[in-house]
């Protein structure tokens, strides 16, 4: 499929901060995708923007040459993770928005597979859990127990701490998505959908549903130092329209040190439940 489209119905939104090497790698993965999409990269680095390097600029040129509309922006001052995501969402008019972290490499075909899945399933979001390949030989059977396929369209779910549904978070530890795909993907099956608590790093939303639950507008109720904004937004979407993870994932975590070391304040704890 040609990547050329005047107004793609899918935008990839990449928030980035102080990760020039990782961002160039993330962009390289996007440059290998054939599915049409627009790209917006929003930088909050303390110094030189992460996209202002020769490798990153080369990948951005490659994306433009392939027909992808590309925008880069410096978004300052910093007001927290949720506000950064809200600003990116406001820059997009696409029907579907893929929030992709700046430390995730996508294998060829991953974007197309996500789009195919969200359209076929008709739900509020579909995600690809990031895989840490340094853990490939670390098998964790107990963490895979909560796995459950969706049969048919994903149903709305309220995901609350202390419930069985919340315990699905273990599915995405380490290299668990690799092991799940090997165990559950059937011969000839292009992808399968399964039940999640949330997914970090690579989530494709139906923007109509995301905006119907307020998007990331709750940033105004949060202090600058917070995390879990993606968890809250996803669980609000799933409460009204359902959501799913898909296997194979095709998303690989670069396993660089986190740029958010303080994770004591979770968005849910301040803003409230997913309702």
Buried (B, 14 or more C-beta within 10 A) or exposed (E): EEBEBEEBBBBBBBBBBBBBBBBBBBBBBBBBBEBBBBBBBBBBBEEEBBBBBEBBBBBBEBBEEBBBBBEBBEBEEEBBBBBBBBBBBEBBEBBBBBBBBBBBBBBEBBBBBBBBBBBEBEBBBBBBBBBBEEBEEEEBEEBBEBBEEBEEEBEEBBBBEEEEBBBBBBBBBBBBBBBBBEEBBEEEEEBBBBBBBBBBBBBBBBBEBBBBBEBBBBBEEBEEEBBBBBBBBBBBBBBBBBBBBBBBBBBBBBEEEEBEEEEEBBBBEBBEEBE
